Amino acid sequence: MPLLDPPAEGASALPAGTFEGETVIVTGGGTGLGKAMAVEFARLGARIAILSRKAEHRDAGVAAVTALGDEAAGIACDIRQPDEIHAAFDAVETRLGAPGVLVNNAAGNFPVPAEDMSPNAWRTVIDIVLNGTFFCSREFGRRHLAAGSPGSIINIGAAYAWAGGPGFSHSAAGKAGVVNLTETLAVEWAPYGIRVNALVPGLFPHDDEVQAIRSVPERRKNDGARSPAGRVGYPHELGWAATFLASPYASYITGHTLVVDGANWQRRAMLMPEFVPIRDQLGKEPFSLD
């Protein structure tokens, strides 16, 4: 028997209006899990700022929020560029008010054996995942420190930050940095009322997965059977976790990484399956310098 399904989308454990009058920034909030988190904050009364490089993604996130009757704005921003982040935060403050919550959701990822990875591919993913998370957190933190106001940051980690990620060495290294950054900033900024936590999502299939991820062999095939929970996660479940961690009901929680994956990352077998090198898993030919 699998873990029980959650309440239906639209339900909430938090009181209605928990984020009334609050502005929440969600980077990469126009697609997938970012959009799901943005929607759950909006259900609880927040004004939502969707930060993304792509206009179609910003528009999709804004549409999902405004469909609920809530206020949202799409702000162009490349989180690899500190100057653009500064300008985006200014635009958010002008249009929606100073943000009290930041969700560092934007990421870059694609499967590739380390020996095939170009330096540019490595830099791009590290720039988005780790540098972008730091640059956005720094901008948020500096503004709150200067104003003497409390705030909450939610970072997005990954289980392979601890367990290693064959085929995803760039993302795994970046996410390991994000988990450590979460713990470090939590200590530095707690005296000023700024909380910093992280979420680690498990299997949450959604229609916005990029082609590079969708094309991984066996992706989405019997996904539920791959988890001890016997099922995959629903995107709004991650939204509930994010809203709780950012809420006043978690006011004594900071520096914590909450894993939402049905115990999947702890899974071990008495006899492990036969080992298959990552090149074989991805259907690649033997490596050659040519």
C-alpha positions as CSV (number, residue, x, y, z in Angstrom):
1,M,0.0,0.0,0.0
2,P,1.6,3.3,-1.0
3,L,1.6,6.4,1.1
4,L,-1.8,8.1,1.1
5,D,-2.5,10.8,-1.5
6,P,-2.5,14.3,-0.1
7,P,-5.6,16.5,0.1
8,A,-6.7,17.9,-3.2
9,E,-4.9,20.9,-4.8
10,G,-6.4,24.1,-3.3
11,A,-6.4,22.8,0.3
12,S,-4.0,24.3,2.9
13,A,-2.9,23.5,6.4
14,L,-2.2,27.2,7.0
15,P,-4.9,29.8,7.8
16,A,-6.3,31.7,4.9
17,G,-4.5,35.0,4.5
18,T,-1.3,33.8,6.1
19,F,0.7,35.9,3.5
20,E,-1.8,38.7,3.1
21,G,0.0,41.9,2.2
22,E,3.3,40.0,1.7
23,T,5.3,40.1,-1.5
24,V,7.0,36.8,-2.5
25,I,9.7,36.5,-5.2
26,V,10.0,33.1,-6.9
27,T,12.9,32.8,-9.3
28,G,12.0,30.5,-12.2
29,G,8.4,30.7,-11.0
30,G,6.8,30.4,-14.4
31,T,7.2,26.7,-14.9
32,G,7.0,23.4,-13.0
33,L,7.7,23.3,-9.3
34,G,8.5,27.0,-9.2
35,K,5.0,27.8,-10.5
36,A,3.4,25.4,-8.1
37,M,5.1,27.1,-5.2
38,A,4.1,30.5,-6.5
39,V,0.5,29.4,-6.7
40,E,0.4,28.1,-3.2
41,F,1.8,31.4,-1.8
42,A,-0.8,33.3,-3.9
43,R,-3.6,31.1,-2.4
44,L,-2.6,32.4,1.0
45,G,-2.8,36.0,0.0
46,A,0.7,36.9,-1.3
47,R,1.5,39.1,-4.2
48,I,3.9,37.2,-6.4
49,A,6.9,38.3,-8.4
50,I,8.0,35.9,-11.1
51,L,11.7,36.4,-12.0
52,S,12.8,34.7,-15.2
53,R,14.8,35.4,-18.4
54,K,12.1,34.1,-20.7
55,A,9.0,36.2,-21.3
56,E,6.8,33.1,-22.0
57,H,7.8,31.7,-18.6
58,R,7.0,34.9,-16.8
59,D,3.7,35.2,-18.6
60,A,2.8,31.6,-17.6
61,G,3.6,32.2,-14.0
62,V,1.6,35.4,-13.9
63,A,-1.3,33.8,-15.6
64,A,-1.4,31.0,-13.0
65,V,-1.5,33.4,-10.1
66,T,-3.9,35.9,-11.6
67,A,-6.3,33.1,-12.5
68,L,-6.8,32.8,-8.7
69,G,-7.6,36.5,-8.5
70,D,-4.3,37.4,-6.9
71,E,-1.8,40.0,-7.9
72,A,1.4,39.1,-9.8
73,A,4.2,40.6,-11.9
74,G,6.7,39.1,-14.3
75,I,10.1,40.7,-14.0
76,A,12.9,40.0,-16.5
77,C,16.1,38.8,-14.7
78,D,19.1,36.7,-15.4
79,I,20.1,35.6,-11.9
80,R,23.7,35.1,-13.0
81,Q,24.0,38.9,-13.2
82,P,24.0,40.8,-9.9
83,D,23.2,44.1,-11.6
84,E,20.1,42.6,-13.2
85,I,19.0,41.1,-9.8
86,H,19.4,44.6,-8.2
87,A,17.3,46.1,-10.9
88,A,14.7,43.3,-10.7
89,F,14.3,43.8,-6.9
90,D,13.8,47.5,-7.5
91,A,11.1,46.7,-10.0
92,V,9.4,44.3,-7.6
93,E,9.4,46.9,-4.8
94,T,8.0,49.5,-7.1
95,R,5.2,47.3,-8.5
96,L,4.3,45.0,-5.6
97,G,6.1,46.3,-2.5
98,A,9.3,45.1,-0.7
99,P,9.6,41.3,-0.8
100,G,9.4,39.5,2.5
101,V,10.0,36.0,1.1
102,L,12.4,34.9,-1.5
103,V,12.2,31.4,-3.2
104,N,15.5,30.6,-5.0
105,N,14.0,28.1,-7.4
106,A,15.7,28.9,-10.7
107,A,18.1,26.1,-11.8
108,G,19.9,24.7,-14.8
109,N,20.4,21.0,-15.4
110,F,21.0,18.3,-18.0
111,P,22.5,14.8,-17.9
112,V,26.1,14.5,-19.2
113,P,29.1,12.4,-18.1
114,A,31.8,14.5,-16.5
115,E,34.4,13.7,-19.1
116,D,32.0,15.0,-21.9
117,M,31.1,18.2,-20.1
118,S,32.4,21.4,-21.6
119,P,33.8,24.1,-19.3
120,N,31.0,26.3,-20.5
121,A,28.4,23.8,-19.5
122,W,30.0,23.5,-16.0
123,R,30.1,27.3,-15.6
124,T,26.6,27.8,-16.8
125,V,25.0,25.4,-14.3
126,I,27.2,26.5,-11.4
127,D,26.4,30.1,-12.3
128,I,22.6,29.5,-12.2
129,V,22.4,27.0,-9.3
130,L,25.0,28.3,-6.8
131,N,26.0,31.8,-7.9
132,G,22.4,32.8,-8.7
133,T,21.2,31.6,-5.4
134,F,23.9,33.5,-3.6
135,F,23.4,36.7,-5.6
136,C,19.6,36.7,-5.0
137,S,20.0,35.9,-1.3
138,R,22.6,38.6,-0.9
139,E,20.4,41.2,-2.6
140,F,17.4,40.2,-0.4
141,G,19.6,40.1,2.8
142,R,21.2,43.4,2.2
143,R,17.8,45.1,1.8
144,H,16.4,43.6,4.9
145,L,19.5,44.3,7.0
146,A,19.4,48.0,5.9
147,A,15.7,48.2,6.6
148,G,15.9,46.3,9.9
149,S,13.0,44.1,8.7
150,P,12.6,40.3,9.0
151,G,12.5,38.0,6.0
152,S,12.5,34.4,4.9
153,I,14.5,32.7,2.2
154,I,13.7,29.2,0.7
155,N,16.5,27.6,-1.3
156,I,16.0,24.5,-3.5
157,G,18.5,21.7,-2.9
158,A,18.7,18.2,-4.2
159,A,19.4,14.8,-2.6
160,Y,22.4,14.2,-4.7
161,A,24.0,17.1,-2.9
162,W,24.8,14.4,-0.2
163,A,24.7,11.2,-2.2
164,G,26.5,12.2,-5.3
165,G,24.9,12.6,-8.7
166,P,26.5,10.5,-11.6
167,G,25.6,12.2,-14.8
168,F,24.9,15.5,-13.0
169,S,28.2,16.4,-11.5
170,H,27.7,20.1,-12.3
171,S,24.2,20.3,-10.6
172,A,25.2,18.0,-7.7
173,A,28.2,20.2,-6.9
174,G,26.1,23.3,-7.2
175,K,23.3,22.0,-5.0
176,A,25.8,20.8,-2.4
177,G,26.9,24.4,-2.3
178,V,23.3,25.6,-1.9
179,V,22.8,23.3,1.1
180,N,25.9,24.6,2.8
181,L,25.0,28.2,1.9
182,T,21.6,27.7,3.5
183,E,23.2,26.7,6.8
184,T,25.8,29.4,6.7
185,L,23.4,32.3,5.9
186,A,21.0,31.0,8.6
187,V,23.6,31.5,11.2
188,E,24.8,34.8,9.9
189,W,21.4,36.4,9.5
190,A,19.3,34.9,12.3
191,P,20.3,37.8,14.6
192,Y,18.6,40.1,12.2
193,G,15.4,38.2,11.8
194,I,16.1,36.6,8.5
195,R,15.5,32.9,8.2
196,V,17.1,30.7,5.6
197,N,15.9,27.2,4.9
198,A,16.0,24.7,2.0
199,L,13.7,22.2,0.3
200,V,14.8,19.0,-1.4
201,P,12.1,17.7,-3.8
202,G,12.0,14.1,-4.8
203,L,10.1,12.7,-7.8
204,F,7.7,15.4,-8.8
205,P,6.9,14.8,-12.5
206,H,5.4,17.8,-14.3
207,D,4.7,18.9,-17.8
208,D,7.4,21.6,-17.9
209,E,10.4,19.3,-17.6
210,V,13.0,20.3,-20.1
211,Q,13.7,17.9,-23.0
212,A,17.1,17.0,-21.7
213,I,15.5,15.6,-18.5
214,R,12.5,14.1,-20.2
215,S,14.8,12.2,-22.6
216,V,16.7,10.4,-19.8
217,P,16.1,6.6,-20.5
218,E,13.2,5.2,-18.4
219,R,12.2,8.7,-17.3
220,R,8.6,8.6,-16.0
221,K,8.3,4.9,-16.5
222,N,7.0,3.3,-13.3
223,D,8.1,6.3,-11.3
224,G,5.9,5.4,-8.4
225,A,7.6,2.0,-8.1
226,R,11.0,3.7,-7.8
227,S,10.1,5.2,-4.4
228,P,9.4,3.6,-1.0
229,A,6.3,5.8,-0.9
230,G,4.8,3.8,-3.8
231,R,3.9,7.1,-5.6
232,V,5.4,10.3,-6.9
233,G,4.9,13.7,-5.4
234,Y,2.2,16.2,-6.4
235,P,3.7,19.6,-7.2
236,H,1.3,21.4,-4.8
237,E,2.8,19.3,-2.0
238,L,6.1,21.0,-2.5
239,G,4.2,24.3,-2.5
240,W,2.7,23.5,0.9
241,A,6.1,22.7,2.3
242,A,7.5,26.0,1.0
243,T,4.6,28.1,2.4
244,F,5.0,26.4,5.8
245,L,8.8,27.0,6.0
246,A,8.3,30.7,5.0
247,S,5.3,31.2,7.4
248,P,5.2,32.6,10.9
249,Y,4.4,29.1,12.1
250,A,8.0,28.1,11.3
251,S,9.5,31.1,13.0
252,Y,12.0,29.1,15.0
253,I,13.1,27.0,12.1
254,T,16.2,28.2,10.2
255,G,19.2,26.5,8.7
256,H,17.1,23.4,8.0
257,T,16.8,21.4,4.9
258,L,13.4,19.7,4.5
259,V,13.4,16.6,2.2
260,V,10.1,16.0,0.5
261,D,10.6,12.7,-1.3
262,G,8.8,9.8,0.3
263,A,12.1,8.5,1.9
264,N,13.5,7.9,-1.6
265,W,17.0,9.2,-1.0
266,Q,17.5,6.9,2.0
267,R,16.6,3.8,0.0
268,R,19.1,1.0,0.0
269,A,18.9,-2.7,-1.0
270,M,20.4,-5.7,0.7
271,L,21.7,-6.6,-2.7
272,M,22.3,-3.6,-4.8
273,P,21.3,-3.8,-8.5
274,E,24.2,-4.6,-10.9
275,F,26.2,-1.5,-11.5
276,V,25.7,0.3,-14.9
277,P,28.2,3.1,-15.8
278,I,26.6,6.4,-16.5
279,R,27.7,6.4,-20.1
280,D,25.8,3.1,-20.6
281,Q,22.8,4.5,-18.8
282,L,22.7,7.4,-21.2
283,G,23.3,5.3,-24.3
284,K,26.7,6.9,-25.1
285,E,29.6,5.4,-27.0
286,P,32.9,4.8,-25.2
287,F,34.7,8.1,-24.6
288,S,37.3,9.2,-27.1
289,L,39.4,12.4,-27.2
290,D,38.6,12.5,-30.9
